[in-house]
């Protein structure tokens, strides 16, 4: 690595005469021996959005008026920076970088004058220039967040009085950039004691409920912060919430892009965005296969009513019609023909809540063609299946485990890693449901042995057979087949 390979955002100058109109110096360490000269650039959209929010924040804490460009200098301790941040350790401690050479040169000049850097005036210290833009966070007051990051690294309390989710998200992004996530994570957990905002809520019966864009923005910030700052419990809970509630970024139909969705958490890093969307699609496909399965059975020529009456054929037709009426009324099925305009009747399911779908399916009445035909309809057959799926969703097998994703992503991922794996999965063995599975209490326990593998196999199966008939079914061999085994 030669001199030209220095950090892309680092420039330094140790000669005070070359600096004109020096910025305000914020003292982080009173005996600091270097100055970080940081320029914060804000886009026009970020400044406008921040200024609009000022009246709402006035009652909480006075906020500085957002500017397009803010330049501040921070007096810090070189040893502390190098000890807490691998970024600064390389930038300011490796002689192959120009910044390190300029610091050594400035220290040598002070030594000739018998001046210790810790007691020198700010203008006499080496200045290291850093540039920061708002592309990742769209947060206008990053200067305050950066100052607090430096305070945390120096063992001090943050100066920000009202700590919000955007502030914590910006702090995490800055910590990731300057490679000091360990210190920031520890402080947020023990020193800051930040109370994470609540974004989830229970679905209300007969209410069309979906997550707002503002709630999703906060939820995505929670995922990113817990990922960057090693908060596995919060990460697992937040990823489950996004899978269960969906995202406006996962729409099936084209819509205009929202400019506010450009922050880094709106497309999660390290393959998380694709994996979360894939897991949600797997869950929705599995639930939808339940109603498709029974609709297909009642539409087939195989008689489903087992009472043996002359009215059994009529019972099947009656049940088919009532199922169709119920599912279409609840917007769980849509009547589409070959005309292009009929596709407009389909509702986008990007924000469809999984819990709301399961709750709606449970409302299916026990239709009877007459008093003799009991338990002939969809409800009796479907409720045990819904209980089984609910058990899988409640076992913490659906969200992503941070440790597993970091340690062995290939084994953890539901999404195929390449075309060959996808082909193998499409040609895989169908999942067959049996009565023995319905009463398996291991589905109810978190972290049960083999639960993650079992949930993955169910929700990524190429097809599903939900007829719970153990007699003569291959499902009898379920527990002994390696693919479906718990152990």
BELRAJO-V330569 format. One record per backbone hydrogen bond with DSSP energy under -1.0 kcal/mol. NH is the residue of the N-H (numbers start at 1). CO is the residue of the C=O. Records with the same first field share a line. If there is no record, write none. Layout:
NH: CO ; CO
This chain:
5: 2
6: 3
10: 7
11: 129
13: 127
18: 15
19: 16
26: 73
28: 75
29: 75
32: 29
33: 76
34: 76
35: 126
36: 74
37: 128
38: 72
39: 130
40: 70
41: 132
42: 68
47: 43
48: 44
49: 45
50: 46
51: 47
52: 48
53: 49
57: 53
58: 54
60: 57
61: 57
70: 40
72: 38
73: 24
74: 36
75: 26
76: 34
81: 77
82: 78
83: 79
84: 80
85: 81
86: 179
89: 85
90: 86
91: 87
92: 88
94: 90
97: 94
101: 97
102: 98
103: 99
104: 100
105: 101
106: 102
107: 103
108: 104
109: 105
110: 106
111: 107
112: 108
113: 109
114: 111
115: 110
119: 116
124: 121
127: 13
128: 35
129: 11
130: 37
132: 39
138: 134
145: 141
146: 142
147: 143
148: 144
149: 145
150: 146
151: 147
152: 148
153: 149
154: 150
155: 152
156: 151
168: 164
169: 165
170: 166
171: 167
172: 168
173: 169
174: 170
175: 171
176: 172
177: 173
178: 174
180: 175
184: 180
185: 181
186: 182
187: 183
188: 184
189: 185
190: 186
191: 187
192: 187
194: 188
207: 204
209: 207
216: 212
217: 213
218: 214
219: 215
220: 216
221: 217
222: 218
223: 219
224: 220
225: 221
226: 222
227: 223
228: 224
229: 225
231: 226
235: 231
236: 232
237: 233
238: 234
239: 235
240: 236
241: 237
242: 238
243: 239
244: 240
245: 241
246: 242
247: 350
250: 247
261: 258
264: 136
266: 263
267: 264
272: 269
273: 268
275: 271
276: 272
277: 273
278: 274
279: 275
280: 276
281: 277
282: 278
283: 279
284: 280
285: 281
286: 282
287: 283
288: 284
289: 285
290: 287
292: 288
293: 289
294: 290
295: 291
296: 292
297: 293
298: 294
299: 295
312: 309
315: 311
316: 312
317: 313
318: 314
319: 315
320: 316
321: 317
322: 318
323: 319
324: 320
325: 321
326: 322
327: 323
328: 324
329: 325
330: 326
331: 328
332: 327
342: 339
343: 340
344: 341
345: 342
346: 343
352: 349
354: 244
357: 353
358: 354
359: 355
360: 356
361: 357
362: 358
363: 360
364: 361
367: 365
373: 370
374: 372
382: 378
383: 379
386: 382
387: 383
388: 384
389: 385
390: 386
391: 387
392: 388
393: 389
394: 390
405: 401
406: 402
407: 403
408: 404
412: 408
413: 409
422: 418
423: 419
424: 420
425: 421
426: 422
427: 423
428: 425
431: 463
433: 465
440: 437
443: 440
444: 441
447: 395
451: 448
454: 450
455: 451
456: 452
457: 453
458: 454
459: 455
460: 456
461: 458
465: 431
469: 467
476: 473
477: 474
478: 475
484: 481
